[in-house]
Amino acid sequence: MMELELIGGNPYVGLFESQLQTSIEWRKSTAEDRIDRLKRIRSWINKNQKEIREALWNDFRKPEVETDLSEIFPVTSEINHTIKNLKSWMKAKSISTPLSMLGTNSKIKFEPKGRALIISPWNYPFNLAVGPLVSALAAGCPVILKPSELTPHTSSLIERMISEIFPNHEVATILGGVETSQELLKLPFDHIFFTGSTQVGKIVMGNAAKNLISVTLELGGKSPAIVTENADITDTAKKLIYGKLLNSGQTCVAPDYALVHESIYERFLDELIIAIREMYDPNYKGIIESPDLARIVNDRHFERLEGLLKDAISKGAKLEFGGECNPHHRYVEPTLISGISEEMNISQEEIFGPIFPIIVYSDLEKAIYYINKKPKPLALYVFSQNKGEVNQVLEETSSGNAVVNDCVLHFLHPNLPFGGVNHSGIGKSHGYFGFLAFSNEKGVLHQRVGLNNATLLRPPYGVKTRQIIKSLIKWL
Ligand code: NAD
């Protein structure tokens, strides 16, 4: 009854209600049941790889190789890893009994949270919709999935995939934009898994609070790279250019900007330019001709990037490389800028495109202070061959994840928790941590029948009870 009052008039109420029975039945689902669902997704993906590549190409000219590596592989690897480990993840965990609980025994049982809502972004539209779905199904949760409206080809393909594999009362896709999301957010789900911007993350959490729904928020922000004087300059430049230009910079964990020690600045800049040319213009035809550089997803984001660049230049930033913006192709040339200051918009907002500000620092303390003044990033990258420097950066900063002498790679590690902290996100995903996000860790205590330790604590509270409690406080 309560639910109906809360959600009256909502177009998705029928669908939502239809998943209630599933969520109750799936509490008893075995690892085999859940693995079977995952296998069906894997086999659909294997049969439809060409369609996935085409959809991504049509949405923003994503290169096939990048689709294979960053859309298909992370999902199939998530499925394979989950299939291999699900039985042990689901097993109730026995825990030790302290003296104060003598006579009892306890365990942690992982029960599915229940009906889950997954809202996903456009930048890795297949990976970031289906990846969380794998975790939800592993945990035993039915799902309503709302993919991004900005990548219509991929989102329609996801809808087709889901409808071919699952009935709506198990998993359903709802296509639509902001209004659709807002209607879905009114429903009293048991968990919401949102991937997107920090700004919309706040809206999602505000809505979830109305029904006290738990959330996983995978958000964005400005992920810094520190390049110290002890870094291998050539190696670092190649890795940063790859991480920055993958998906044309439209990656949540892309290095947003680099803080570079003054003693290596000039050489580092040269190496960055060499790396861009080697990767995206090996035959000197012009970077715009490279088939390996994705386009900006839509006109709004193209104009946003062009605006960031113009604003920075007009306020005194120096263009070190690139700078071409071609609206017909929604092409933004890989661009390096220096001399940026805090009043420029590029210093404040997540860049999310192929523009790379390089900031010079004179001592590591100052670089760390620069990072700590800003909201905690999703990822932090430190490039140095000096252990002391690396430890100093890791200990004196806070970020969702950190990588030493590389960037972006951690996303693909199945045993690492992935996610942000505060502004860059709440909760973790991937592998076991994704399974946990959709599970309620239910503590279950078994007591013996009849006389037991707890009976000694009952009223009337005499001298003996007081003595027992005193010793509990003193010794246990
Ligand atoms: P976005 O926040 O604009 O949109 C994400 C989803 O939210 C979409 O499905 C959209 O329809 C919905 N949405 C948009 N506005 C809404 C509103 N007012 N109310 C309810 N729902 C709304 O994000 P985006 O532009 O699709 O993706 C880019 C952002 O996502 C970047 O900030 C990036 O860093 C972040 N991101 C984070 C991760 C991660 O794993 N942490 C991964 C990819 C992208």
Residues whose N, C-alpha, C, O or C-beta is under 5 A from the ligand:
A	BS01	NAD	I119 S120 P121 W122 N123 K146 P147 S148 E149 G176 G177 V178 S181 Q182 T195 G196 S197 T198 V200 I203 E218 L219 G220 G221 C252 S424
